[in-house]
Amino acid sequence: MTFLGSALMLLGATLAFIAGFGLVRLPSGLARVHAAAKPASLGLALIAIGAGVASGSWGLAATGALVAVLQFLTAPIAGHLLGRALSPVSSSFDAGEGAPQSVSGKRRNWSLVFEAAVIWVVLWRDLSLANVVAGLGIGFVLALLAPARETAHIRPLGAVASLVRYLLSLVRANVRMAQQVLTVPDDELEETLVVCDLKTRVESVAFFDANATSFAPGTLTLEISADSPYQMAVHAIGQSEDEVRAGVAELESSAAKIFD
């Protein structure tokens, strides 16, 4: 286990180094965000998981896995904000345009109660009644404070299949980013800004598509409209507009298999 954990940490450190090198080498601010969002995220996740595995403790391994999950949930948001600040799309892309959704179709996300309890127990590494109750209480408060949103049911089989595709896409994205950082000359780095129209009217599908696009090979989501019909602004490296739209449509189709 120590060897496996050390190997994971070494791989993570290598990706972190590539991300740092990309921040220095890549020619534009938006291209640098790609390096910060992809190799840096996977690198940190591998280091956290590797440290937990090397420790030989299930509690620390679970904490490392939790760090990795939270990293992949939050990194796309940071990428969106950085991309929005660096791109002219922020002044021309109307994120609020579209048909308003019915408030009556939105509900509070009570799954936060269970999720908070799991996270609380993992962080404390102690499955005690006090920790479970505390986690449930924190989750209940978070569910009350969070705004009501459109809800969608998750299809377990579709979620598993999409997760496998997501992980494979993440690996390809990091390999491609590393190759671009290390070998592609600055003057041959083709950058494209594309606004994609999404077919879905389901909020969960649209926002999953936006996050998945940020971890797909060569693409980064800059902005997504707040209401349907959804539009998404995407910055791409080394891809044409048609390739970008085809990739976004493929991810949208995969996301649609997760949610009812």
N, C-alpha and C positions, 0 to 999 in steps of 0.2 A: 504493500500500500504506500510505503514511503517513496518507492521509486516512481509509482504512478503519479502520486501527488507532486513530486519534484518535476516530473516531465510536464505536467499540466501547468505548473507555475512558470517553467522555462518557456513554454510555448506562449503563455500569456504575456510574459515580459517581452518576448520578441515582438508580439503584435503591438504592445504598448510603445516599443522603440520605433516600429514602423510608423505608428500614428504620429509620434513626435517628429520624426523625420519628414513626414508628409506635411505637417504644419509649417515646416521651414521651407520645403522644396516646392510645393505646389504653387502655381502662379496666381491664383485668385482666392478671395475670401471664401466663396461658396465651395470651391474645390477643397479647401482646407477643412471645411465643415464635414465633408465626406470622410476624411481621415479621422477626425475627432469622433464621429458618430459610429463608425464601423470597427476598425481595428482596436481603438481604445476601449470600446464597450466590451467586445469579446475578450480582449486581453484582461481587463479587470475581472470579468466573470470567471475566466480560467484560473487566474491567480487565487481568487476567493475559494473556488471549488477545490483547487489543488491543495491549498493550505488546510482545508477541512479534511480532505482525504489523507494527507500526510500526517495529520495529528492522530489518526486512528480513533477519533471520537465521533460517534454518530451525531452527537449534539452539534459539534463544530462543523461537521460535514453538512448538516441541515442548515446551519447558519450561512455557510458559504453558498449553498444552493439558493437560499433566500436572497442573498446579496446579488447573485446573478440574475434572478427573476426581476428584482426591483430595478436593476440596472437596465435591463431590456425594456422595462415598462416606461422608464423615465428618460432614457437617452433620446428616443425620437422626439420627445417634447422639447428637450434642450436644442436638438437640431433644428426643429421648426422655428424656435424663437431666434436662434442665431441666423438661420437662413432668411427669415423675415426681415431682420435688421439689416442684412447685407444686400438684399435684393430689391430692385425697383417694383417688384410685384406687390409689395406691401402698400404702395400708394395707388395702384391701379386695380387691384383685385378686391372686389367687394365681398367680404366674408359674411356679410349679413343678408345678402340678396337672396330671394327665393320665397317659395310659398311657406308661410308660417305653419308650424306643426300644432296640432291640437294639444292643449295643455292637459285635457282630460285623458289623453292616451299615455301620459307619463306617470311613472310611479317611483317611489323611493326604492333605492337599491338595498334591500334587506340582506343580501348576500354579504354585505360589508361586515355584518355582525360575525358571521362564521370566519371570514377571511382575517379580520382583525384578531380573533381569538387564536387562530393558527399562528399568525405572525408573532403575537405576544408570547405564546408558549415556546416557539422556536428560538426567539431572542433570549428568553430566560433559560432555555434548555432544561426546563423542569415542568413535567406534566402533572401539576398538582391542581387540586380543586380551586385554590385561591387564584392561581394564574389563569385557569380557564374562565372563572367568573369575572376576573378583571378584564381579560381580553374581550369577553362577550359584552361587558359594560362599555368599554371603549368603542367597540364596533357599533353598538346601539346608538351612542352619541354621534358618531360619525355619520351613520345612516340618517339621523334626524337633521344634521347640519348640511349634508350634501343636497344640492338641488335635485328635484324630481326630474327624471329623464325618461325618454322612451326606452322601454325594456324589450328584450328579445330572449327567447329560449335557446339554449345551447344544445346542439345535437352532438352527443358524445362521440359517435363514430366519425362524423365529419370533423370534429375538433381534433381527434387524434391524427387523422390523415393530413389535415392542414398543418398541424404542428410539425409533422415529419417534413413536409415540403418547406415549411418556414425555416427549419434548422438547416436543411440542405441549401436553401437559398442564402442563408446567413454565411455558411462556409464558402460558397461560391463568391459571395460579395467580398469577403475578406481576402480571398485569394486574388481576386481581380483588383481590389484596391491596393494590395501589396505590390502586384505586378506593375500597376500604373505609377505608384510612388517611386519604385526602384528603377524602372527601366524606360518609361515613356518620356521622351524629351518634352520640355515645357511647350515648345511651339507646335507640337503634334497633339496636345491635349484638347480634344474637341469638347466644348461645353454647350449644352442646349437647355433652354427654358421652355417648358411645355405646360399649357393649361389643358387638363383632361376632364372630360364630362363623364361622370359616373352614371351608370344605369340604375343603381339601387336607390330606393327611397327609405331604406332602413338605416338609422343612425349608427347602430353598432357595426354594421358591415362597412359603412363609409369610413369610420374612424379606425377600424382594424386595418382596412386597406391603406389608409394614410400612414399608420405606424409600420406596417409590413413593407411598404414602398421605401421607407427610409433605411431598411436593412436589406433591401434587394440589391443585386449587383448593379452598380453604376448609377443609382438613382437616390434622390433625397427629397422628401416632401417639404415644401416651403410654406404652403398655406392650404386650407380646406375651408369651404364655405360652411357657415353655421347651420344652414337649413337646406332641405331639398328644394329643387334639384341640385345635387352636390356637384361642385367643381373642385378640382385639386390642382394646385400649381406644383410642378415637379422640376427640379434641376437635375440634369443628367450629364455624365461624363462618358464620352466615347460611344454615344448612341444617337440615332436619328429620332425625329419626332414620332415616326411610325413605330419604331421599336419601343419607345417609351410608352406610347399609348397601348401597344399590345401587351407589354409587361404589366401595366396597371390593370388592364382588363382581366388578365389571367389571375392576378392577386385578388381582384374583386370577386371573380368566380369562385376562387378558393374560400374566401371569407363568407360568401353566401351559403356555403355548405356547412358552416359552423352554426349560424343563427337561423331560427325560424322566422 
